[in-house]
Amino acid sequence: MFTLEQIKAAHSKVKSGADFPAYIQDIKKFGVTFYETFVTDGHTDYYGANDYKTSSPAKYEALTIEETSNAAAFKADLKAHQQGKTDYPSFCSDCAKSGIEKWAVCIEKMTCTYYDKAGNEVLVEIIPQ
């Protein structure tokens, strides 16, 4: 199974949202099938075959997630991040301000789904291959 060290090494290549598709391909090779990243503190739960799960520690001080999501603001912030205009900490801060609680990546479907605090899907994206 995969380790946090492998994932961390793959993630170290990611400088902006533009690098995200290559990162997904890297962790897919390790056996990651699904993961959820929580905006509150940046920790991620990674899943693999046979109910395998490992979690990363918090990456930053806790952010406050807005109670109500603002899909339009979030989509604009996401687009800027994907174009390489913001770094990861800025993107996470933008997510919190837009009411995004987490995102979940399904590697089989190659989707990234963003959720608000109520568990509603705010946006589902297809990850480019």
Backbone hydrogen bonds, N-H to C=O, Kabsch-Sander energy under -0.5 kcal/mol:
donor,donor_aa,acceptor,acceptor_aa,energy
7,I,3,T,-1.9
8,K,4,L,-2.9
9,A,5,E,-2.2
10,A,6,Q,-2.1
11,H,7,I,-2.8
12,S,8,K,-1.7
13,K,10,A,-1.2
14,V,11,H,-1.7
15,K,13,K,-0.7
17,G,81,H,-1.4
18,A,81,H,-0.6
19,D,16,S,-1.9
20,F,17,G,-1.3
23,Y,19,D,-1.7
24,I,20,F,-2.3
25,Q,21,P,-1.9
26,D,22,A,-2.1
27,I,23,Y,-2.5
28,K,24,I,-2.0
29,K,25,Q,-1.5
30,F,26,D,-0.8
31,G,27,I,-0.8
31,G,28,K,-1.0
32,V,27,I,-2.0
33,T,47,Y,-3.0
34,F,47,Y,-1.3
35,Y,105,V,-1.8
36,E,45,D,-2.1
37,T,103,W,-2.7
38,F,43,H,-2.6
39,V,37,T,-0.6
39,V,101,E,-2.4
40,T,101,E,-0.6
41,D,38,F,-0.7
42,G,38,F,-2.3
45,D,36,E,-2.4
46,Y,44,T,-0.6
46,Y,54,T,-3.4
47,Y,34,F,-2.8
48,G,52,Y,-2.3
52,Y,49,A,-1.4
54,T,46,Y,-2.1
56,S,44,T,-2.8
59,K,41,D,-3.0
60,Y,41,D,-1.4
63,L,40,T,-3.0
65,I,63,L,-0.6
66,E,96,A,-2.5
70,N,98,S,-2.5
71,A,69,S,-0.5
74,F,70,N,-2.5
75,K,71,A,-2.8
76,A,72,A,-1.8
77,D,73,A,-2.4
78,L,74,F,-3.0
79,K,75,K,-2.3
80,A,76,A,-2.1
81,H,77,D,-2.2
82,Q,78,L,-2.8
83,Q,79,K,-1.4
84,G,81,H,-1.7
85,K,80,A,-2.6
91,F,87,D,-2.3
92,C,88,Y,-2.6
93,S,89,P,-2.2
94,D,90,S,-2.6
95,C,91,F,-2.5
96,A,92,C,-2.3
97,K,93,S,-2.1
98,S,94,D,-1.6
99,G,96,A,-1.3
100,I,95,C,-2.9
101,E,99,G,-0.6
101,E,115,Y,-2.4
102,K,115,Y,-1.3
103,W,37,T,-1.9
104,A,113,T,-2.7
105,V,35,Y,-3.0
106,C,104,A,-0.5
106,C,111,T,-2.1
107,I,33,T,-1.8
107,I,105,V,-0.7
108,E,33,T,-0.8
110,M,106,C,-1.4
111,T,106,C,-1.8
112,C,125,E,-2.2
113,T,104,A,-2.9
114,Y,123,L,-2.9
115,Y,102,K,-2.8
116,D,120,N,-2.0
117,K,99,G,-0.6
119,G,116,D,-1.9
122,V,114,Y,-3.3
123,L,114,Y,-1.2
125,E,112,C,-2.6
127,I,110,M,-3.1
